[in-house]
Amino acid sequence: FVAALASGAPTPGGGAAAALAGAMAAALVAMVGRVTAAREPSVAGAASAIVAQADALRERLARLTEEDAGAYGRVVEARRSGDPEAMERALTRATEVPVRLAAASREVLALAVTLAPLARRSALADLAVASALAWGALEAGAFTARANLAGVADAGFARRSDTELSDLLASGEEARRRLRETIGARESHRLPS
């Protein structure tokens, strides 16, 4: 995948890379949840529930890696065909996929926030990395979707999509803030005063 990303081909591109980053974030949340469930019996049930959700998100985001590449491939084909209706359909689909990856990445951030107070302290850095990757995926998904929206003629679809992206970014930023606070508070208890 990385070699294909580095090639001169139009796909895979930024959206596919964002989806992969989101999948890696979900994988890290699942890993932290598994470590916590195995070593902290008092929170094993809650951690295991988070693992199941994180695994589902990882799989969804991994599929979106392929879907994004395919959706943008159809944009390239429609551009070559010169058919405005095909172009509108392709751009709409090429917007919907990164909006979905942004939403899934926001869900990964929410799981990280839920897991942070329960997680083993030794795994908090991994949870922070998951947060950084999920935020990057969310933000990159929004960039990708908005770039495709620029060519969409359906003003209602464009407005709804842009509003959804703004809401996802705002709630994602709030989740990041909460996670940083929780991790910071838990880490400060380990530091000598």
N, C-alpha and C positions, 0 to 999 in steps of 0.2 A: 504494500500500500504506500509506504513512504517513498519508494522509488517512483511509483506512478504519480504521486503527488508532485514530485520534483521534476517530472518530465514537462515537455512543452504542450502536452495535450490539455484541452479545456476541462477534462474531468479525470480524476476527482479534483475538486477544488476546495475552497475555503469552507463551504457548508459541510462537505464530507469530513474534512479535518475537524470541524467543530463537533460533529456528531461523535467522532472517535474520541475526542477529548471528554465529552460528556459520558461516554461509555466507560472510559478509564476512571472518571470520577465516581461513577456508580460502583465500579469494581472495588475501588478503595473503601467506599462506605461499607460495602458488603464484607470486605476483609476485616475492617475494624469491628464490625458487628460480630463476626465469627470469633475473632480473638476475644472479644468481651464476653460473649455467651459461653465460651469454653472456660474462661478463667474467673468469671464473676457470677456465681450461681444465683445470687439475689436478683440479678437483672437479665438472666438468660432468656426468659420468655420475651421480654420487650426487645432485647437485642436481636433475637431470632426473627421476630416479626419484621424488624427493620431490614434484616438480611434478605428476607423473601421479597420485600418491595424493591430493594436495591438491585437484586438479581434480575427482576422483571424490567426495571429501568435500563439496566446494562444491556439486556437483550434487545429492548426497543431501540435504544440509541445505536447499537451496532447495526441493526437493520436500516436505520435512517442514514447511516454512512452510505450504503448502497443506493437507497432511495434518492438521496440528494444527488449523487453522481448521475443516476438515470434521469432525474428531473431536469438537470441542467443540460444533459446530452440532448434532451428533446428541445430545449431552447435553441441550441446550436443548429439542430436539424430544421426547426421552424424558421430560423433566421435565413438559412440557405434556401428554403423553399419559397420565401417571399409571401407566404400566405398569412395575412393579418389575423385571421381567426385561429389558425394553428399557433401563431405566436402568442396570442392572448391566452389560449389554453395552457401553453407551455410555461409562460411566465407566471400564471396563476398557480400552477402546480409547483413551480420552482420557488414560489413564495410560501406555499402551504407547508412544504417539508421543513424548511428552516424554522418556521414558526413552531411547528411541532417539536423540533429538537430543542428550541429555546424553552418551551414549556416543560419538556421532560428534564432538562437541565435544572430548571427551577425546582422541580420535584426532588431532584438529587440534593440540592441545597437544603430543602426543607427536611429531608431525612437526616442530613448531617447535623442540622440544628437539634433535631429530636435525639439523636444518638450522643451528642457531645456531653451532656451531663452524666450519661451512663458509661461512656467509653473508658476503657483502661487508660490511665495516664500515659503509659508507654506508647500508646497508639494515637495520641492527640495530634502529633505532627502529621501523621498520615491522613487524619481527618481534615487538617488544615490544607494539605495538598489537594484532597478531594474537593474542598470548597473552592480553591483557586482554579482548578480545572473546570469545575461545574460553572463557575462564574464566567470563565473564558469562553466556554461553549455557549452559554446563554447569550453573552454579548456578541460573539461571532455569528451566532444564528440570527440575531437581530440585524447585524450589519448586512448579512447575506440576503435576508428577506427584504430589507429596505432597498438594497441595490436592485433586486428584481422587481419590487413594487414600482420603481421609477418608470418602468415601461408598460405597466398595466393600465388599460383604459378604463376599467370598471372602478369608478371613483368610490362607490360604496364599499367594495371589497378592499380597496386600498386604505380607506379610512378605518374600517373595522380591524384590519390587520395591523395597522400602525398603532392603534389604540391598545390592542392586545399586547403588542411588543413593548409599548411604554409601561403598561401595567406589570408585565413580566420583569422588566428591568428594575422597576421600582421595588417590587416585592423581593426580587433577588438581591438587590443591594441591602435591603432591610435584613434578610436572612444572613447575609455575609456579616453584617454588623453584629447581629446577635451571636453568631457563631464565634467571631473574634472575641467578643466579651466573655463568653462562656469558657472558651479555651484559655484566654488570658487569665481569668480568675482561677481556673483549676491549675494552670502552670505556676502561678504566683505562689500557691501554697507549697510548692516544692522548692522554691528558691529560698536560700538563707536570708534572713532579714538583717 
